[in-house]
Amino acid sequence: VQDLGRMGYRQFGVSLGGALDPFALGVANLLAGNDKSAAGLEITFGGLQLQFDDERIVAWCGGEFDVRARSTSLPAGHAVHIDAGEKLKFDRAKIGCRAWL
């Protein structure tokens, strides 16, 4: 889980941290109806499958991954409704290595 980092603490030796691509995280958040600065999942290399306990609107941005929900391809930069019990699957990255959900 990543957010936009720890702003305002560098004088205490705390690095900014946060998502490696804050723009991609922000876009995915806005597409899903979240605040731009909300925390999200930073996915590295893919190979991830999530099962949802309740219904959600999700969106992802980042590298080129084959992402599927209900056996339907979900391209980057689009939002989709996920029902309770459904799975969202990120296959291995084709180009790039990270995505933000």
C-alpha positions, -999 to +999 in steps of 0.1 A: +000+000+000+014+034-010+003+070-008+019+102-019+045+101+009+055+120+040+056+156+031+070+182+056+093+158+076+126+160+056+141+183+083+138+154+107+155+129+083+123+113+071+124+107+033+094+115+011+088+079+002+054+071-013+044+058-047+071+055-074+047+072-099+025+096-079+008+108-111-003+072-121-016+067-085-035+100-086-051+093-120-062+058-109-077+073-077-096+099-096-110+074-121-122+052-092-139+082-075-113+085-047-095+116-035-064+121-057-042+116-026-058+084-013-035+054-007-036+026-033-019-007-042+015-005-059+018-037-079+053-048-090+058-072-120+021-084-118+012-120-111-015-107-087-050-120-082-074-102-058-108-114-047-132-087-034-154-092-003-177-064-014-185-044-045-160-017-056-152+007-084-115+001-093-092+016-118-055+011-126-027+030-143+010+022-150+029-002-172+014-026-197-003-055-180-031-079-190-057-072-164-089-091-163-122-090-144-150-115-152-128-127-181-130-092-196-099-072-203-095-040-183-072-015-200-052+010-181-069+043-175-105+029-172-127+023-142-148-009-137-174-021-112-164-052-094-191-073-076-186-090-043-168-123-047-153-113-081-116-116-089-093-091-105-062-106-121-029-089-131-008-111-153+029-105-156+040-071-170+046-068-207+061-033-207+072-015-175+070-033-141+046-014-120+009-006-118-012+014-093-047+003-083 
